[in-house]
Amino acid sequence: MRILVIGATGKTGAPLVAALAERKVPVRAAGRRPPAAAVAGVEPVRFDWTDRATWAPALDGVDAMYLVGPYAEDERAVLVRELLTAAPRVRRVVLLSILGVESLPDAIPMAAWEQNVRESGKEWTIIRPNWFHQNFGHGGFTAGLRESGELALPAADAAVGFVDTRDIAEVAARALTEDSYGGSVLTLTGPQALTHRQALDEIGKAAGRPLRYVPLAPEAFAEGMRAANAPGYTVTWQTGLFRLIREGANGIVTETVAEVTGRPARSLRSYAEEFATVWR
């Protein structure tokens, strides 16, 4: 079996490549700027959603595929379906979706991508994770927390079952290499639901400094993004996601990580302690 990982340098793709390599499964690590070939069994390959000439070389000889959709591309509504059509040999697909996808605005293509994989004729698994631990320390929230000790978001004081991307990767690795998960929708969370205020308390304790959460009004958040010249789809995407949080949709906790991997999901506290220097 050879597995194509699209988005191999991303938050879930990078740990997935590592998890598959540890299993000695041949991996084709794909991206616009693919990772260096530093691990045995990992083959870097260039893949660009907007350059179809890169699709066939990436798909050649591939049996299974981890699919992170083209969020930022103009043709995002059709590209996933077209890639699946261009991959007749691929028999198994694991799609990274998102918790609450059925309640997001139509402008966000996640629900359509889920439908694409269901209708593809392939064995499919859909992974719907909650918000990532890594958003705090390896993503868009990091610089502000490090520099000002503050995070302003329109999440009110609603709870979120934050999940570690390494747990997502481990679940994806099993769905790609084992026969038990075809036709499954797997909702992934961490072991507890925390408000952003509680999450920053945990991170601040680990980092040895106070970190402050500032609840923003949704309108002020959207206006701030527009003032920063964020694309319209980004404003729609982000405001839709935070609306779900405020409505309580992200406060659930599941045991799926433990059921699939055989071990408990990583907690936000353990993540914060492991990467405490990031916020110092």
C-alpha positions, 0 to 999 in steps of 0.5 A: 500500500502507498498512501498520498498525504495532501497537505503534508506540511500542515497541522494534521498532515505533518504528524500523519506522515510521521505516523505512517512512516513509523508504521513502515507504510510508504508515504507520498508527502504532497504539497506546493512546497513538499517536505524534504525527504528526510525519513525512509519511506517518505517520498516528497511530491509537488501537488498544487490544487490549481496546477492539474499537471501536478495531480497525475504524478502525485496520484500515480501508484497510490492506493489510499489518500488523506485529503485536506481540501483547497480552502483558499482556492477560487475553485474550491467547490469543485476541485475535490470532486475533480481530484477524486475523479482523476484518481480511479486507482485510489480505493480508500479516502480519508477526508479532513472535515470539521465538527459542526460542518452541517451547520456552517454557511453554504459558502464553506465547502466542507459539506460538499466535500463530504458529499463528494467522497461519499459519492466517489465509489471509494471506501471513505472515512470522514474525520470531524475534529474540534478546534486544535491545541496547535492553534495556540502554539503552532498557529494563528494565535501564537504570535499575539500570545507570545508578544502581548499575552492576550487573545481576543476572539468572538467565542464568548465564554463557550466551551470547546473540546480542543483536540491535539493534531497528533491524535487526529493524525493517529486516527487518520493513520488507522483509518488509512491502513486498517479495514474497520473504518470504511463508511465512518464519520469520526468526531474527534475531541480532547478529553475535556471541554474548556472555555478559551479563558480556561485554556489560556489559564492552563497555557499560562501556568505552563508558560509561567506568565499570565495570558488573558482572553478578551471576548470580542463582539462578532461584528467587531471581529468581522470588521477587524478581519475586513480592515486587515484585508482578509478575503470575503470567504475567510470572514465568512468561514471564521465568523461561521466557526465562532458562531458555532462555538457560541451556540455550544456546538463545540462543547462536546467531548467524545471518546473516539480517539481512545476507541480508535487508538487504544489510549486517551486523547492528549489534554490541553494541559499536557500540550501546554506543558510540552510546548511551554517555551513557545509562549515565554 
